[in-house]
Amino acid sequence: MTLHGREIFKESAPPPQIPSNLEGLERLVAEAERIDAVEDPNDVVGWPEPEELGEELPAVPAFDAGLLPASLRPMVEDVADRMQVPLDFPAIVCMSVLAGLCERRALIQPKEKDDSWLVVPNLWGRSLRDRA
């Protein structure tokens, strides 16, 4: 597979190995039987019992307009004021639309000296509010 003239996925990962000898298979069967014999699956992984979260949710800080790019801030603030909605709503829409316009043209190269690993950044936006 190539992307912008660069070859990606030069080697695929080897498939998981299934034990080919009887001893390896016996170990797998013994482990499966041990897990099946335990009544509480939490005992297998050693996790403690979950704690109650409580009824009251912590307060969420208001969206800071300073997080927006300076060129978009006045437009987002104006839309929020005219529609009488929190700043979050037009900010989420604005940033999601801009991310969609970039499509696959923006690439991230996580390793400085390894140009075979390229990542296409994705941005998802969603606002969750109580019903009006």
Secondary structure as GFF3:
##gff-version 3
##sequence-region A 1 132
A	DSSP	beta_strand	2	3	.	.	.	ID=ss1
A	DSSP	beta_strand	6	7	.	.	.	ID=ss2
A	DSSP	alpha_helix	22	37	.	.	.	ID=ss3
A	DSSP	alpha_helix	41	45	.	.	.	ID=ss4
A	DSSP	three_ten_helix	65	67	.	.	.	ID=ss5
A	DSSP	alpha_helix	73	83	.	.	.	ID=ss6
A	DSSP	alpha_helix	88	102	.	.	.	ID=ss7
###
